[in-house]
Amino acid sequence: MHFVINLTLQKHLSLESHPFHNFSTGNWDTLYVRPKAKGVDTRQELLKFYEDKYSANLMHLVVYSKESLDKIQCLVEDKFQEIQNSDRSHFQFPGQPCTSEHLQILVRAVPVKQGHKLRIVWPITPSILHYKDGPCKYLGHLIGHKGEGSLFYVLKRLGWATGLSAGEGVCTSEFSFFKVVIGLTDAGQDRMQDVIGLLFRYIQLLQESGVCKWIFDELSAICETGFHYKDRISPMYYVLNISSNMQRYPEKDWLVGSSLPSDFNPTTIQKILNELSPESVRSFWESKKFEGLTDKVEPWYGTAYSIEKVSPSTIQAWMSSAPNENLHLPAPNVFIPTDLSIKNAQEKIKLPVSLRKSSYSKLWYKPDTVFFTPKAYVKINFDCPHAINSSETEVLTDLFTRLLMDYLNEYAYYARVAGLRYHVRCTDSGFQVTLVGYNHKLRILLETIVDKIAKFEVKPDRFSVIKEMAIKDYQNWKFQQPYEQAKDYFSLILEDQSWPWMEQLEVLPCLNAEDLAKFAPIMLSRAFLECYIAGNIVHEEAVSMIHHVEDVFFKGSNPICQPLFPSQILRNRVVKLGKGMNYCYSKEGLNPSDENSALVHYIQVHRDDFKLNVKLQLVAFIAEQAAFHQLRSVEQLGYITLLRLRNDSGIHGLQFIIQSTVKDPGLMKLVQHAANSTTCRPRRPSHAGAADASLFCLFCNS
């Protein structure tokens, strides 16, 4: 939503006669009230658009099916033959959406959420015209790089940036934009001019260095490997992507689109690079600090903003005054896989097996016997009782995982670029390390992560930045959609050890680097590792990996971890809702400017059981469309009406989710059932079992 609001502001500050300027979301006000005030009949305009544009020659159709081609052809001809071919011409965008008055501007805007952001945007020649050359992929790869010597590396070391991304944004065959988005710290917010100065200095470095063939070849190899070994995506998104490609590319490239840059053309790349100039830049600067300091309002979402001109000479001055940092091109990527061979798993294992167990860890293993791709999956759960016994320890564990990800960035970012993803995150029993991607260099990355955990130290300067980011994230919790907040409250109600975000937000500002430095060894002092390794890895490799992890944490003269005591073996407990009982929990919405109310109706069904799980999935699959039709189309209870499965530590259930601006939860028909039942907070028994019981969580707008 935040991105949509910003994009709407960018659209608003463009040529009014250009289609890019138009508002792209509809509601009662935009589709009825405002058009009627101008004497426009929305329905007649829709019919006119239909007559002008709805023609078979402008359409492409993709069908994804297991049926034979002959059968698919018959089906398509039967269902779509009545679409008329009126031989309409393709819609053309009339030139560029930004004139000189829309360039060389700095826009200050007030966002919905806490945090500071810079969005630097340039109108450019659409890269789709040179999609084989991949100019924006090349430039996005370098400007958005996070390794040593990169723009982000420097901004992060200065304590000014929390994140950075770069690449082509809105794109058509007539116009396009290249954008750089930088998340700012509080210190970075105060040094905006230096941040923009360093960005343009890095662009200058790219211009002076020239277009490097080895970088293009490296990027091309990564893209080609990624295409050939791409994970299966949802059929719906697959057909959407191909049908879109059919509008843009020659027939031979419908499946690949622009995903395979293969023609090294430095002239094309240099042309786009030259367009990233101070003469054509648009800078959008977002911060809550601008509240009360703006003089304009965007008409659709009501975003407060102000605008000023920034000349190229001003940006040149920012470049000159910015810190003299050692910006340089990235090093060759050592994580690009070169061994993509498929390993012959001796055992044809259909289900994961327990391969090994010790007092330190348990290893589950499943070789790839289905897909035969050179990829592997490693997940290690660190069950640490000291990590989750209070709001304070849970926040400290969160800071621990955030800092780990921060420390890994310069080195492991190369692995991410090469298709080897990793993540360290909190869990309800401690924290978890996940690696997924090409197996060739996976162990190198795993050993690096394990070493970072074992030698964890708190760097005060990075702790301050990470703490600042965490505080903003916790503060922004109240800006989530009400139904998302209601779902989170379910965790507080149902789970045995779950802590309110309000307590965590209260604790967080009081913590310092020394607190985390003292906590980390305590958290790791007792642990059990639940490990799962799957994919293109033989069982000897899997065992060897876990042996190495155990040696690092549990062996040696002064081990980091000790095995859990029997009393510390974790059991995630969930509240058992009494059979035939109904409970209701209501709360006023936390965001006073959000007009939405929400209802989440949860039905607890059964414990984890393979057959019952499948049956429940089947019930949800069958009922999903009917529930949507009844709740949204017939009863018109709200815009968001969902039926979803829920799994709380192996306790399965169903959720009906409704969010509305026009109906209060107390008036929704589902709530009438709850009103006749006991209203209370359910007790916390020792463990949960199967139950046919309901729990309602209501979020009411103020």
Disulfide bonds with the S-S distance in Angstrom:
none
